Amino acid sequence: MSQALIEVNQLTKQFQSKTVVQKADFKITKGEIFGLIGQNGAGKSTLLKMIGGLMYPSSGEIHLFDHAVKDNHAYFERMGLLIEDAGLFPYYSAYENLDLIAISYGLKERKKHINELLKLVGLDRSNKTKVKNYSMGMKQRLGIAVALMGSPDVLILDEPINGLDPQGISEVRKLILELNKTGMTIIISSHILEELSKVATKYAILHNGEIIEINSKEDLLLKCEERIEVEVDEASVAVPLLEERLNINNYKVISDRTMYVYDTHVENKQIAKILVENGISVHSITKHKQSLEQYFLKRTGGEGSHD
């Protein structure tokens, strides 16, 4: 049995002559927060709709809960989705919205279930305010409650912080982390890597419909960490020298000629001076520092266009 809760193989979606998602391959294990990062128009919503059973792929396979699926709704029903619009009734309260959905699902003890959901997302059961008067953050939290109706195993959220103010973003982020603590697997898309990095445990970068990179949180942060990149003739000779003379111990040897120094107490010129004085040729020495957002833009070629 595979350890992957969700696995997509060569998943492709075409609309006439346009390929929106091309040969996507990745696995998501139970309990992960899988961050799908891409510019507007990269194909994030289309990919999530295929995983959630809202759209048929043109080709490729989806495995859910260790079973290959095509139109088997039994597996898609174990997923809660908030993609694009939550479909809320604007003239009903939060409780009334959830009650209508619970009735349509045929849920037993629906009042208890609704009260638990409202408490979970931080909304007041007794609040009779119509949803049309809610803030964006409140609507988004109610949308997540709708997606959680029926206790799904996987929660799929498409751009859940888009258009929210800082308080709304903080509330949704806190809710996502709380849900994950219960063991829920979450897929979340965004075009803001800096914000996604505060919740996700794994990241897939989607660009022009293609998955161009998948990183763990640790690997991604390491790529953006401040460092000095040193290229010499033989890194094996330079390392012990720098350890002894400059007390460098936080480093990584990348190849026979390249090493990354993460110690912040040293400067480029100090490293160059010690190496040259000891007859070691320095081919290059550069300071590297970039934000997560700079890294993302560099990988995807700059600003994206809107859908």
C-alpha positions in Angstrom: 0.0 0.0 0.0 1.3 3.4 -0.9 1.9 6.0 1.8 0.5 8.7 -0.4 -3.0 10.0 0.3 -3.1 11.7 -3.1 -1.0 10.9 -6.1 -1.3 12.4 -9.6 0.6 11.0 -12.6 1.0 12.9 -15.8 -2.2 14.8 -15.1 -3.1 17.0 -18.1 -6.0 19.3 -18.9 -6.6 20.8 -22.3 -9.2 23.3 -23.5 -9.3 22.9 -27.3 -5.8 23.8 -28.4 -4.7 25.3 -25.0 -3.0 23.1 -22.4 -3.8 24.6 -19.0 -2.1 21.8 -16.9 0.6 19.7 -18.4 1.8 16.3 -17.1 1.6 17.2 -13.4 3.3 14.6 -11.1 3.3 14.7 -7.3 2.4 12.9 -4.1 0.7 14.2 -0.9 1.0 12.2 2.3 -1.4 12.2 5.2 -1.1 15.2 7.5 0.8 17.4 5.0 -0.1 21.0 4.2 0.7 21.0 0.5 1.2 24.4 -0.9 0.6 25.0 -4.6 2.3 28.2 -5.6 1.9 29.9 -8.9 1.2 33.2 -10.6 -2.4 34.1 -11.6 -3.3 32.1 -14.6 -0.7 29.3 -13.9 -3.4 26.6 -13.8 -3.8 26.2 -10.0 -7.6 26.2 -9.9 -7.8 23.8 -12.8 -5.4 21.4 -11.1 -7.3 21.6 -7.9 -10.7 21.0 -9.6 -9.3 17.8 -11.2 -8.0 16.5 -7.9 -11.4 17.4 -6.2 -13.5 15.8 -8.9 -15.0 18.9 -10.3 -13.3 18.6 -13.7 -12.2 15.6 -15.8 -8.6 15.5 -16.8 -7.7 15.2 -20.5 -5.2 12.5 -19.7 -3.2 11.2 -16.7 -4.3 9.5 -13.5 -5.4 10.5 -10.0 -5.0 8.1 -7.1 -7.0 8.9 -4.0 -6.6 6.9 -0.8 -4.5 4.3 -2.7 -7.1 3.8 -5.4 -7.1 4.9 -9.0 -10.1 7.0 -9.7 -11.8 8.4 -12.8 -15.5 9.0 -12.0 -15.7 7.2 -8.7 -17.4 9.7 -6.6 -17.1 7.7 -3.4 -13.5 8.9 -3.1 -14.1 12.5 -4.2 -16.8 12.7 -1.5 -14.0 12.4 1.1 -12.7 15.8 0.1 -13.8 19.2 1.2 -13.4 22.0 -1.4 -13.3 25.7 -1.3 -12.5 26.7 -4.9 -13.5 30.1 -6.2 -16.9 31.0 -4.7 -18.2 29.2 -1.6 -21.8 29.6 -2.9 -23.2 31.2 0.2 -26.7 32.5 0.5 -26.3 36.2 1.2 -29.6 36.8 3.0 -29.1 33.9 5.4 -27.0 33.8 8.6 -24.0 31.5 8.9 -26.0 28.9 10.9 -28.8 29.0 8.3 -26.3 28.5 5.4 -24.8 25.5 7.1 -28.2 24.1 8.0 -29.3 24.0 4.4 -26.2 22.1 3.4 -26.5 19.7 6.3 -30.1 18.9 5.3 -29.0 18.3 1.7 -26.3 16.0 2.9 -28.8 14.1 5.1 -26.6 14.5 8.2 -27.7 13.1 11.5 -27.3 15.4 14.6 -26.8 18.3 12.2 -27.3 21.0 14.9 -24.5 19.5 16.9 -22.3 19.3 13.8 -23.1 22.8 12.7 -22.3 24.3 16.2 -19.0 22.5 16.3 -18.1 23.8 12.8 -19.0 27.4 13.7 -17.0 27.2 16.9 -14.0 25.7 14.9 -14.0 28.6 12.4 -14.6 31.3 15.0 -18.2 32.3 14.1 -21.0 32.8 16.6 -23.9 30.4 16.3 -26.3 33.0 17.8 -25.3 35.8 15.4 -28.3 36.5 13.1 -26.3 38.8 10.8 -26.9 38.1 7.1 -23.9 36.8 5.3 -24.1 39.7 2.8 -23.0 42.0 5.7 -20.0 39.8 6.6 -16.4 40.9 6.2 -14.3 39.1 3.6 -12.5 37.2 6.4 -15.8 36.1 7.9 -17.1 34.9 4.6 -13.9 33.0 3.9 -14.1 31.2 7.3 -17.7 30.3 6.7 -16.6 29.0 3.3 -14.1 26.8 5.0 -16.9 25.6 7.4 -18.9 24.7 4.3 -16.0 22.7 2.9 -15.7 20.9 6.2 -19.3 19.8 6.3 -19.4 16.0 6.3 -16.0 15.7 8.0 -13.7 15.2 4.9 -10.3 13.6 5.1 -8.7 16.2 2.8 -9.4 20.0 2.6 -8.7 21.8 -0.7 -8.5 25.6 -0.5 -7.9 27.7 -3.6 -6.4 31.1 -2.8 -8.1 31.3 0.7 -6.3 34.6 1.6 -6.9 36.4 -1.6 -8.4 39.8 -1.0 -8.3 39.6 2.8 -6.9 42.3 5.1 -4.0 41.5 7.5 -6.5 40.4 10.3 -8.4 38.2 7.9 -5.2 36.6 6.6 -4.1 35.9 10.2 -7.5 34.4 11.1 -7.5 32.0 8.1 -3.8 31.1 8.7 -4.6 30.2 12.3 -7.6 28.1 11.3 -5.6 26.2 8.7 -2.9 25.3 11.3 -5.5 24.3 13.9 -7.2 22.0 11.4 -3.8 20.5 10.5 -3.1 19.7 14.1 -6.1 17.4 14.1 -4.4 15.4 11.4 -6.2 16.8 8.4 -4.4 16.9 5.1 -4.7 20.3 3.4 -4.0 21.4 -0.1 -3.7 25.2 -0.4 -2.9 27.4 -3.4 -1.6 30.9 -3.5 0.3 33.4 -5.6 2.1 34.7 -2.5 4.9 32.4 -1.5 5.8 34.5 1.6 2.4 34.0 3.1 2.1 30.3 2.0 5.5 29.6 3.8 3.8 30.3 7.1 1.6 27.3 6.9 2.7 24.8 4.2 5.1 21.8 4.8 5.7 21.1 1.2 5.6 23.3 -1.9 5.0 22.7 -5.6 5.7 25.6 -8.0 3.3 25.7 -10.9 4.4 27.8 -14.0 2.5 27.9 -17.3 0.7 24.7 -16.3 3.8 22.8 -15.4 5.1 21.7 -12.0 8.7 23.0 -12.3 9.8 22.3 -8.7 8.8 20.6 -5.5 10.5 21.4 -2.2 10.1 20.6 1.4 9.8 23.6 3.7 13.3 23.0 5.0 14.8 22.8 1.4 13.0 26.0 0.3 14.1 28.0 3.3 17.7 26.7 2.8 17.6 28.0 -0.8 16.7 31.4 0.4 18.9 31.6 3.4 21.7 34.2 3.6 25.0 32.7 2.6 28.4 33.3 1.1 29.1 31.1 -2.0 32.8 30.3 -2.4 34.3 28.7 -5.5 37.9 27.5 -5.3 40.2 24.8 -6.8 39.6 22.3 -4.0 36.9 22.8 -1.4 38.4 20.0 0.7 41.6 22.1 1.2 39.7 25.3 1.9 37.3 23.9 4.5 39.7 23.0 7.3 41.6 26.3 6.8 38.4 28.3 7.2 37.3 26.2 10.2 40.6 26.9 12.0 41.3 30.5 11.1 37.8 32.0 11.0 36.0 29.6 13.3 33.5 28.7 10.5 31.4 25.7 11.4 28.0 26.4 9.7 28.7 25.5 6.0 27.9 23.0 3.3 30.2 21.6 0.7 28.2 21.6 -2.6 30.8 20.1 -4.9 34.6 19.6 -5.2 35.0 23.3 -5.9 32.0 25.0 -4.2 31.0 25.6 -0.6 28.3 27.6 1.0 29.1 29.5 4.3 26.1 30.3 6.5 28.0 31.8 9.4 27.0 35.5 9.7 30.1 36.6 11.7 32.4 36.5 8.6 32.6 38.7 5.6 33.6 37.9 2.0 36.9 39.8 2.3 37.9 37.9 5.4 37.4 34.5 3.6 39.2 35.8 0.4 42.2 37.1 2.5 42.7 33.8 4.3 42.5 31.7 1.2 44.8 33.8 -0.9 47.3 34.1 1.9 47.5 30.3 2.0 47.9 29.9 -1.8 44.4 28.8 -2.6 43.0 30.3 -5.8 39.6 31.9 -5.4 37.5 31.8 -8.6 34.5 33.6 -7.1 33.1 34.7 -3.8 29.6 36.2 -3.6 27.0 37.0 -1.0 23.6 35.5 -1.6 20.4 36.7 0.0 16.9 36.6 -1.4 13.4 36.6 0.0 11.0 33.8 -0.7 9.1 36.0 -3.1 12.3 36.9 -5.0 13.1 33.2 -5.3 9.6 32.5 -6.6 9.7 35.3 -9.1 13.2 34.2 -10.3 11.9 30.7 -10.9 8.8 31.8 -12.7 10.3 34.7 -14.7 8.7 37.7 -13.0 5.2 39.0 -12.5 2.3 36.9 -13.7 -0.8 38.1 -15.6 -4.3 37.9 -14.3 -6.8 35.2 -15.3 
